[in-house]
Amino acid sequence: MHTYKLIASDLDGTLLDNHACVSRENLDAIAALSKMGVHFVPCSGRTFSELPEVLKENENIRYVIHSNGAVVLDAKTGKRILNCLSNELCRKLLDVLNSYKTHVTFRMNGECYVDARFQDAASWDFYNVCEAHRTVVRNYAIYLEDFNEKSYGADNVEVLVSFFHDHEEKLSCIEKLKKEPRIHVVELDENNIEVVCSTAGKGNALISLCELLDIDISQTISLGDSGNDISITQTAGLGLAMSNAFDSLKAVADDVICSNEEHVAKYILEHYFS
């Protein structure tokens, strides 16, 4: 008899296939796990509005960890556990980010806000914006003509996302940001970072959710593929990396499993709950 009670799954590169879709096989597996009393928890760097509708409106999914752990949401009641960036801290971070050639977005109140002036293919190419982020922006983002004013006036910011034109500038920026003890910097790929409150992060969010549900951390499984999954992979009772995951994640995972094209929820159901 299995002892796992909660599965926290990353989305892009994990639950979602290469077309950013949730397969029927995965949806059926999530439903089967729910009937067994197992919580299936989407756990993403995306904010809530950016989640696929089949997950946001799924009767078999009650809890969501989004914005890299800045928010733990009870989708049934709307109650949230927040670990966000204050206005004072956000302004300080923006000063650092904006001193480089960067493409900055921010997530707040479950929405993604972008600078309307720089959402064309040429700008995305210049700042090395990945295809997954481009898709999210096209489908979900709120375009702001007065982005600088709104970003500097924002409070309770869930995450700051930045893409860099130059990799060396990214490394320099990270060194400056790390001098601020109130934040955590996550590298998602060669030219991208995400900045969250030091008390956020997917690992801390999993701990908070387990405390809420009275689930022992040993009874949890995490699924991921990227740098922002390292903390939760190290925290969960069983931390699993996708076969398409970063080598840095595979190095800390308990095991390496299927790819994101092979229906990971179905894989977990068949291999860990049969």
Secondary structure per residue as TSV (DSSP state, phi and psi in degrees):
chain	resnum	aa	ss	phi	psi
A	1	M	-	360.0	128.8
A	2	H	-	-66.9	154.9
A	3	T	-	-114.7	-3.0
A	4	Y	-	-77.5	136.2
A	5	K	-	-118.2	-10.5
A	6	L	E	-149.0	133.7
A	7	I	E	-118.8	120.0
A	8	A	E	-104.4	114.5
A	9	S	E	-116.7	125.8
A	10	D	-	-61.0	162.5
A	11	L	I	-102.5	-77.2
A	12	D	I	-61.2	123.8
A	13	G	I	81.8	2.2
A	14	T	I	-131.6	-83.9
A	15	L	I	-73.1	-34.8
A	16	L	S	-84.8	142.7
A	17	D	-	-79.1	-172.4
A	18	N	T	-71.3	-7.6
A	19	H	T	-104.0	14.4
A	20	A	S	61.8	33.5
A	21	C	-	-114.5	154.1
A	22	V	-	-97.7	119.8
A	23	S	-	-70.7	157.0
A	24	R	H	-59.8	-37.4
A	25	E	H	-60.7	-40.5
A	26	N	H	-68.6	-42.4
A	27	L	H	-62.8	-41.2
A	28	D	H	-64.8	-38.6
A	29	A	H	-67.4	-39.6
A	30	I	H	-61.5	-41.2
A	31	A	H	-64.0	-42.2
A	32	A	H	-64.8	-40.9
A	33	L	H	-64.4	-40.0
A	34	S	H	-60.9	-41.4
A	35	K	H	-64.4	-24.1
A	36	M	T	-85.9	-1.4
A	37	G	T	85.6	15.7
A	38	V	-	-96.7	128.4
A	39	H	E	-77.8	124.0
A	40	F	E	-104.2	115.9
A	41	V	E	-116.7	108.7
A	42	P	E	-59.0	136.0
A	43	C	B	-139.6	98.4
A	44	S	-	-134.0	157.8
A	45	G	S	-73.5	-19.2
A	46	R	S	-65.2	154.1
A	47	T	-	-87.3	174.3
A	48	F	G	-62.5	-41.9
A	49	S	G	-63.6	-20.1
A	50	E	G	-88.6	-4.0
A	51	L	S	-73.5	145.7
A	52	P	-	-57.7	143.0
A	53	E	H	-57.7	-34.3
A	54	V	H	-65.8	-15.7
A	55	L	H	-97.5	-42.6
A	56	K	H	-62.1	-35.5
A	57	E	T	-106.3	21.0
A	58	N	-	-86.5	121.3
A	59	E	T	-66.2	-15.7
A	60	N	T	-93.6	3.6
A	61	I	-	-124.4	115.5
A	62	R	-	-102.9	-39.8
A	63	Y	E	-110.6	142.5
A	64	V	E	-134.7	132.2
A	65	I	E	-103.5	117.4
A	66	H	E	-131.3	174.2
A	67	S	T	54.1	45.7
A	68	N	T	56.5	37.7
A	69	G	T	87.3	2.8
A	70	A	T	-69.2	-23.3
A	71	V	E	-135.4	132.1
A	72	V	E	-112.6	115.8
A	73	L	E	-110.6	132.7
A	74	D	E	-92.3	102.8
A	75	A	T	-67.4	-18.6
A	76	K	T	-79.5	-43.4
A	77	T	T	-100.2	-18.9
A	78	G	-	83.8	-1.6
A	79	K	-	-70.6	143.9
A	80	R	E	-132.3	144.2
A	81	I	E	-101.5	118.7
A	82	L	E	-110.1	138.6
A	83	N	-	-137.4	82.8
A	84	C	-	-115.1	170.1
A	85	L	B	-87.5	129.5
A	86	S	-	-70.8	165.1
A	87	N	H	-60.4	-43.7
A	88	E	H	-60.2	-45.1
A	89	L	H	-70.3	-40.4
A	90	C	H	-61.3	-42.7
A	91	R	H	-61.9	-41.0
A	92	K	H	-63.0	-42.3
A	93	L	H	-68.5	-39.7
A	94	L	H	-62.8	-36.5
A	95	D	H	-58.9	-40.9
A	96	V	H	-69.4	-50.1
A	97	L	H	-59.9	-42.7
A	98	N	T	-74.6	-6.2
A	99	S	T	-81.6	-3.2
A	100	Y	S	-116.7	170.8
A	101	K	S	-81.0	91.1
A	102	T	E	-130.2	156.7
A	103	H	E	-113.5	103.9
A	104	V	E	-105.4	137.6
A	105	T	E	-130.9	160.8
A	106	F	E	-135.9	151.8
A	107	R	E	-118.2	132.5
A	108	M	E	-155.3	139.3
A	109	N	T	53.4	35.8
A	110	G	T	78.2	10.4
A	111	E	E	-123.1	156.8
A	112	C	E	-108.1	125.1
A	113	Y	E	-113.1	132.2
A	114	V	E	-130.8	159.3
A	115	D	E	-80.1	114.6
A	116	A	G	-60.3	-22.1
A	117	R	G	-73.7	-19.2
A	118	F	G	-127.4	43.3
A	119	Q	-	-116.6	38.7
A	120	D	S	-111.6	166.1
A	121	A	H	-60.4	-38.1
A	122	A	H	-63.9	-41.9
A	123	S	H	-66.2	-44.2
A	124	W	H	-60.8	-41.2
A	125	D	H	-64.8	-42.8
A	126	F	H	-61.0	-39.7
A	127	Y	T	-95.5	9.7
A	128	N	T	57.8	40.8
A	129	V	-	-73.2	125.7
A	130	C	-	-70.3	160.4
A	131	E	H	-64.7	-36.1
A	132	A	H	-61.4	-42.3
A	133	H	H	-68.6	-38.5
A	134	R	H	-59.1	-42.6
A	135	T	H	-63.8	-43.3
A	136	V	H	-60.9	-44.9
A	137	V	H	-62.7	-45.8
A	138	R	H	-59.2	-40.3
A	139	N	H	-92.2	-27.3
A	140	Y	H	-131.3	-20.9
A	141	A	-	-71.1	154.5
A	142	I	E	-100.9	120.6
A	143	Y	E	-87.6	126.0
A	144	L	E	-113.0	124.3
A	145	E	T	-73.8	-30.7
A	146	D	T	-106.0	50.9
A	147	F	H	-58.0	-45.6
A	148	N	H	-60.4	-44.8
A	149	E	H	-63.3	-44.9
A	150	K	H	-69.1	-39.4
A	151	S	H	-67.7	-39.7
A	152	Y	H	-75.0	-14.9
A	153	G	H	-98.7	-1.9
A	154	A	-	-74.8	145.9
A	155	D	-	-132.6	157.0
A	156	N	S	52.1	49.7
A	157	V	E	-77.7	128.8
A	158	E	E	-73.7	-44.5
A	159	V	E	-160.1	142.9
A	160	L	E	-103.9	129.0
A	161	V	E	-114.7	133.4
A	162	S	E	-139.4	129.8
A	163	F	E	-108.2	142.8
A	164	F	E	-115.0	141.0
A	165	H	S	-68.6	-34.9
A	166	D	-	-124.9	128.5
A	167	H	H	-62.9	-39.1
A	168	E	H	-64.7	-35.9
A	169	E	H	-65.1	-36.8
A	170	K	H	-60.4	-45.5
A	171	L	H	-63.2	-40.5
A	172	S	H	-63.6	-42.1
A	173	C	H	-63.1	-42.1
A	174	I	H	-59.4	-42.6
A	175	E	H	-61.4	-39.3
A	176	K	H	-67.8	-43.9
A	177	L	H	-64.9	-34.1
A	178	K	T	-67.1	-11.8
A	179	K	T	-75.0	-13.4
A	180	E	-	-94.6	110.4
A	181	P	T	-73.5	-10.5
A	182	R	T	-88.2	4.8
A	183	I	E	-127.9	166.3
A	184	H	E	-130.0	128.5
A	185	V	E	-106.5	128.4
A	186	V	E	-117.2	132.2
A	187	E	E	-96.5	119.3
A	188	L	E	-93.0	-32.6
A	189	D	E	-155.1	-169.5
A	190	E	T	-61.3	-29.2
A	191	N	T	-122.8	18.0
A	192	N	E	-135.5	140.3
A	193	I	E	-133.3	156.3
A	194	E	E	-127.4	137.8
A	195	V	E	-117.5	125.5
A	196	V	E	-130.1	169.6
A	197	C	E	-62.5	146.5
A	198	S	T	-61.4	-23.8
A	199	T	T	-88.4	-1.6
A	200	A	-	-88.6	-147.7
A	201	G	S	92.5	147.6
A	202	K	H	-64.9	-35.4
A	203	G	H	-63.9	-47.7
A	204	N	H	-63.6	-37.2
A	205	A	H	-64.5	-39.1
A	206	L	H	-62.7	-41.8
A	207	I	H	-60.3	-44.8
A	208	S	H	-62.2	-42.5
A	209	L	H	-67.4	-40.0
A	210	C	H	-63.4	-37.8
A	211	E	H	-64.1	-40.8
A	212	L	H	-62.8	-40.6
A	213	L	H	-94.0	-0.7
A	214	D	T	56.5	47.9
A	215	I	-	-112.1	131.9
A	216	D	-	-70.4	140.3
A	217	I	G	-60.1	-25.2
A	218	S	G	-68.3	-15.0
A	219	Q	G	-96.8	22.3
A	220	T	E	-119.0	150.8
A	221	I	E	-122.3	136.6
A	222	S	E	-116.1	145.6
A	223	L	E	-127.5	129.3
A	224	G	E	-162.2	175.6
A	225	D	-	-141.3	-9.2
A	226	S	S	-128.0	-179.4
A	227	G	G	-64.4	-30.2
A	228	N	G	-78.9	2.3
A	229	D	G	-100.8	-1.0
A	230	I	H	-64.1	-45.7
A	231	S	H	-63.4	-40.9
A	232	I	H	-75.8	-30.6
A	233	T	H	-64.6	-37.3
A	234	Q	H	-77.8	-20.9
A	235	T	H	-90.2	-40.0
A	236	A	S	-64.2	157.2
A	237	G	S	-59.7	-39.1
A	238	L	E	-133.2	109.5
A	239	G	E	-99.9	116.0
A	240	L	E	-113.8	137.6
A	241	A	E	-109.2	142.6
A	242	M	-	-71.3	156.5
A	243	S	T	-65.5	-22.1
A	244	N	T	-92.6	11.6
A	245	A	S	-74.1	162.2
A	246	F	-	-59.7	146.9
A	247	D	H	-60.1	-33.5
A	248	S	H	-64.3	-31.9
A	249	L	H	-77.9	-42.4
A	250	K	H	-57.5	-32.9
A	251	A	H	-66.4	-27.8
A	252	V	H	-105.0	-5.3
A	253	A	S	-77.9	155.2
A	254	D	S	-75.2	-27.2
A	255	D	E	-161.8	160.1
A	256	V	E	-112.4	129.3
A	257	I	-	-116.0	-145.3
A	258	C	-	-72.6	176.9
A	259	S	-	-90.3	170.4
A	260	N	T	-70.9	-7.1
A	261	E	T	-91.9	1.1
A	262	E	S	-117.2	28.7
A	263	H	-	58.3	73.7
A	264	V	H	-64.4	-35.8
A	265	A	H	-63.6	-41.5
A	266	K	H	-63.2	-41.6
A	267	Y	H	-58.9	-46.1
A	268	I	H	-64.7	-42.9
A	269	L	H	-57.9	-45.2
A	270	E	H	-75.8	-31.7
A	271	H	H	-97.6	-20.8
A	272	Y	H	-123.5	-5.7
A	273	F	-	-130.8	9.1
A	274	S	-	-83.9	360.0
